[in-house]
């Protein structure tokens, strides 16, 4: 495994993932969140979101790099990795409607889809940057 390449792929993937999450949560779903009191909170620093996305993507990049021989070459390999990772990330949001009072059930489906899209985007970036050696 090439650690430098994996870290680079993770950093780029994290930044792209952060932008994708901003578009999905901030622009597309933003008005929906304001309708429910469960989503009221103090504003967080955008830098914090970016840092978390980059750290998350670096860990995903290490996993992708360690299993690189399993995935097809290029974009399709990254999308395959992203799809299976997205399935893992699809179902945890369904827990939210069980534990947060006022969390709408349909929002679990929305978040599951957003997670799947995010994993696909991250996988695509990883597949394009981290090539088979």
Secondary structure, DSSP 8 states (H G I E B T S, - for coil): --HHHHHHHHHHHHHHHHHHHIIIIIIISHHHHTT-GGG------HHHHHHHHHHHHHHHHHHHHHTGGGS-SHHHHHHHHHHHHHHHHHSGGGGHHHHSTT--HHHHHHHHHHHHHHHHHHHHHHHHHS---
